[in-house]
Amino acid sequence: MDSGKLSLGQVVKQTLTSQPSQNTLAKAATIPSELIFQIFKYVTSTSDLKSCILVCKSWCRCGVELLWQKPVFTGNASLIKLLVTLSRNTQTFPYALLIRRLNFSFLGENVSDQILQRLSSCERLERLTLGGCRRLTDNGLLKLLDKANGLVALDVSDIENLTDAVVELVGERCRRLQGLNVSLCKKVSDKGILAVASRCRGLRRIKLSSCENITDESVVVLAKNCSHLLELDLTNCHQITNEAIQPVFENCTQLRELRLACCTNLTDKSFTKTMSALYEQLRILDLTSCALITDQTLLKISHSAPRLRNLVLAKCGNITDEGVCHITRLGKHLHYLHLGHCSRITDYSITQLARNCTRLRYLDLACCTQLTDASVFELSQLPKLRRIGLVKCALITDQAIYTLIENRVVQHTLERVHLSYCVNLTVPAVLELVNSCFRLTHLSLTGVPAFLRSDVQQFCRQPPKEFTPHQRQVFCVFSGKGVKELKQYLNMVIVQQRNRNTGGVGDTNDQVVRPSAVAGADIEESLASEAEGVGGEISESGEGENENGYNQNNDRNSNLVIDGNHEGDDGFVGF
């Protein structure tokens, strides 16, 4: 039979039973299998790797092991094919024992207990991702995990039926565990987490977001027994108090990420009385809705975590200019800062921030209602600014937009701009913004009267399904292709108006660089006339965007799980 028509399995068997020439054996088969395996890791093409396994027996064994180490599931068909192969009585290789990683996050609710039970022969699993597989119960998970003694990372986030029984089994069997994600598992309590904390002392990352039954007891034991923690996520764990945070800072000095969003019981005492050491590894700190903290916390943080990169202070209403000035001590290390709903800050602190933290890339100032054009003038000098949120900063005018884009560096860096409910903005200023910022992919203008007209809103993306009719009416967010179409449309309108005024013929690809007052009025007039044929102008304003705050999709955003970020329209959440 022609070897070109043989299946891969037949070719592998032929390779294992064939007798290669002595020269071939001397050159290929004598290479140590460990070295072959490391070399094959650099072979990124599956077809190339399949060719490699035909060289000799040792290459075949290493290649097959690498091919089976991390199966990829593009759909139900590939999963079924895997299950059929594993169920065969006669197999060329012990395929189940070759599997090290399984990721079912793309299959979601198609994964059932029966499927996990058929995979129970995969006893050498190291990483298992089941985030969002909501049909699963303890039955399937207990069967699969019973022999997974080598497991180092487990993601069972957003599985509503999962209970402490599974988490306790993980603690008992998986002593090498380094990462655990049980976010949104509402039935998990201290009982399960204590089992993991007492036995899995090499734990590096644990995500407990929205596990509402977790109390200080779990956190204290985790901190004392797992002192090498790098990431701790307690978002929406409402029962956590200052008593839990103290042992975290005392024992976990290597922390890189600490998320305490919506832990509303925390006060300054959590930081001012406990951050006695220097936490040079801490890069991400999320204090969203920790409304009781004040400027004193920021003073302590700026001294104890001098290399902090991402700081989220959204809805921390007690933060003032003094606190923001403390933040400026972070200098060039600070890249991401969220100050949404910190309504007490003024232009003074934003000026200091822009002059000291010169590497800021992401800045959200939504609902900081005292800010004026002066703040935007200072921020326009930031050479790496990519995203800026100014939602509901009602004092912002066109002059802020013109100032922002006068910096030629910003023109090449700015990607996302949030201007919803900046009611003083006009079409000419926004037109220049989209013409000047070549990398702009997102522009939110919800509630801006000049853009509440159907001829412009035709380029918007669809509003979220949960929005009310009124929110849908004022929704105006342009993303990706919509930004480009808005730009083309506005330029076409002004060219047509210019042609009507001059009687000449112009190019519809012309762009407006800096419209004069007269030209600006022409644009507004032209848009009004265009809108008359498609529904007229909507002048009523109202809430059309989501409030800034915690995003539950962040629960599944770590090395344990596929990223699933969804950005709010009135600001940007997540890292």
Rosetta blueprint (number, residue, H / E / L):
1 M L
2 D L
3 S H
4 G H
5 K H
6 L L
7 S L
8 L H
9 G H
10 Q H
11 V H
12 V H
13 K H
14 Q H
15 T H
16 L H
17 T H
18 S L
19 Q L
20 P L
21 S L
22 Q H
23 N H
24 T H
25 L H
26 A H
27 K H
28 A H
29 A H
30 T L
31 I L
32 P L
33 S H
34 E H
35 L H
36 I H
37 F H
38 Q H
39 I H
40 F H
41 K L
42 Y L
43 V L
44 T L
45 S L
46 T H
47 S H
48 D H
49 L H
50 K H
51 S H
52 C H
53 I L
54 L L
55 V L
56 C L
57 K H
58 S H
59 W H
60 C H
61 R H
62 C H
63 G H
64 V H
65 E H
66 L H
67 L H
68 W H
69 Q H
70 K L
71 P L
72 V L
73 F L
74 T L
75 G L
76 N H
77 A H
78 S H
79 L H
80 I H
81 K H
82 L H
83 L H
84 V H
85 T H
86 L H
87 S H
88 R L
89 N L
90 T L
91 Q L
92 T L
93 F L
94 P L
95 Y H
96 A H
97 L H
98 L H
99 I L
100 R L
101 R E
102 L E
103 N E
104 F L
105 S L
106 F L
107 L L
108 G H
109 E H
110 N H
111 V L
112 S L
113 D H
114 Q H
115 I H
116 L H
117 Q H
118 R H
119 L L
120 S L
121 S L
122 C L
123 E L
124 R L
125 L L
126 E L
127 R E
128 L E
129 T E
130 L L
131 G L
132 G L
133 C L
134 R L
135 R L
136 L L
137 T L
138 D H
139 N H
140 G H
141 L H
142 L H
143 K H
144 L H
145 L H
146 D L
147 K L
148 A L
149 N L
150 G L
151 L L
152 V L
153 A E
154 L E
155 D E
156 V L
157 S L
158 D L
159 I L
160 E L
161 N L
162 L L
163 T L
164 D H
165 A H
166 V H
167 V H
168 E H
169 L H
170 V H
171 G H
172 E H
173 R H
174 C L
175 R L
176 R L
177 L L
178 Q L
179 G E
180 L E
181 N E
182 V L
183 S L
184 L L
185 C L
186 K L
187 K L
188 V L
189 S E
190 D H
191 K H
192 G H
193 I H
194 L H
195 A H
196 V H
197 A H
198 S H
199 R H
200 C L
201 R L
202 G L
203 L L
204 R L
205 R E
206 I E
207 K E
208 L L
209 S L
210 S L
211 C L
212 E L
213 N E
214 I L
215 T L
216 D H
217 E H
218 S H
219 V H
220 V H
221 V H
222 L H
223 A H
224 K H
225 N H
226 C L
227 S L
228 H L
229 L L
230 L L
231 E E
232 L E
233 D E
234 L L
235 T L
236 N L
237 C L
238 H L
239 Q L
240 I L
241 T L
242 N H
243 E H
244 A H
245 I H
246 Q H
247 P H
248 V H
249 F H
250 E H
251 N H
252 C L
253 T L
254 Q L
255 L L
256 R L
257 E E
258 L E
259 R E
260 L L
261 A L
262 C L
263 C L
264 T L
265 N L
266 L L
267 T L
268 D L
269 K H
270 S H
271 F H
272 T H
273 K L
274 T L
275 M L
276 S L
277 A L
278 L L
279 Y L
280 E L
281 Q L
282 L L
283 R L
284 I E
285 L E
286 D E
287 L L
288 T L
289 S L
290 C L
291 A L
292 L L
293 I L
294 T L
295 D H
296 Q H
297 T H
298 L H
299 L H
300 K H
301 I H
302 S H
303 H H
304 S H
305 A L
306 P L
307 R L
308 L L
309 R L
310 N E
311 L E
312 V E
313 L L
314 A L
315 K L
316 C L
317 G L
318 N L
319 I L
320 T L
321 D H
322 E H
323 G H
324 V H
325 C H
326 H H
327 I H
328 T H
329 R H
330 L H
331 G H
332 K H
333 H H
334 L L
335 H L
336 Y E
337 L E
338 H E
339 L L
340 G L
341 H L
342 C L
343 S L
344 R L
345 I L
346 T L
347 D H
348 Y H
349 S H
350 I H
351 T H
352 Q H
353 L H
354 A H
355 R H
356 N H
357 C L
358 T L
359 R L
360 L L
361 R L
362 Y E
363 L E
364 D E
365 L L
366 A L
367 C L
368 C L
369 T L
370 Q L
371 L L
372 T L
373 D H
374 A H
375 S H
376 V H
377 F H
378 E H
379 L H
380 S L
381 Q L
382 L L
383 P L
384 K L
385 L L
386 R L
387 R E
388 I E
389 G E
390 L L
391 V L
392 K L
393 C L
394 A L
395 L L
396 I L
397 T L
398 D H
399 Q H
400 A H
401 I H
402 Y H
403 T H
404 L H
405 I H
406 E H
407 N L
408 R H
409 V H
410 V H
411 Q H
412 H H
413 T H
414 L L
415 E L
416 R E
417 V E
418 H E
419 L L
420 S L
421 Y L
422 C L
423 V L
424 N L
425 L L
426 T L
427 V H
428 P H
429 A H
430 V H
431 L H
432 E H
433 L H
434 V H
435 N H
436 S H
437 C L
438 F L
439 R L
440 L L
441 T L
442 H E
443 L E
444 S E
445 L L
446 T L
447 G L
448 V L
449 P H
450 A H
451 F H
452 L L
453 R E
454 S H
455 D H
456 V H
457 Q H
458 Q L
459 F L
460 C L
461 R L
462 Q L
463 P L
464 P L
465 K L
466 E L
467 F L
468 T L
469 P H
470 H H
471 Q H
472 R H
473 Q H
474 V H
475 F L
476 C L
477 V E
478 F E
479 S E
480 G L
481 K H
482 G H
483 V H
484 K H
485 E H
486 L H
487 K H
488 Q H
489 Y H
490 L H
491 N H
492 M H
493 V H
494 I H
495 V H
496 Q H
497 Q H
498 R H
499 N H
500 R H
501 N H
502 T H
503 G L
504 G L
505 V L
506 G L
507 D L
508 T L
509 N L
510 D L
511 Q L
512 V L
513 V L
514 R L
515 P L
516 S L
517 A H
518 V H
519 A H
520 G H
521 A H
522 D H
523 I H
524 E H
525 E H
526 S H
527 L H
528 A H
529 S H
530 E H
531 A H
532 E H
533 G L
534 V L
535 G L
536 G L
537 E E
538 I L
539 S L
540 E L
541 S L
542 G L
543 E L
544 G L
545 E L
546 N L
547 E L
548 N L
549 G L
550 Y L
551 N L
552 Q H
553 N H
554 N H
555 D H
556 R H
557 N L
558 S E
559 N L
560 L L
561 V E
562 I L
563 D L
564 G L
565 N L
566 H L
567 E L
568 G L
569 D L
570 D L
571 G L
572 F L
573 V L
574 G L
575 F L
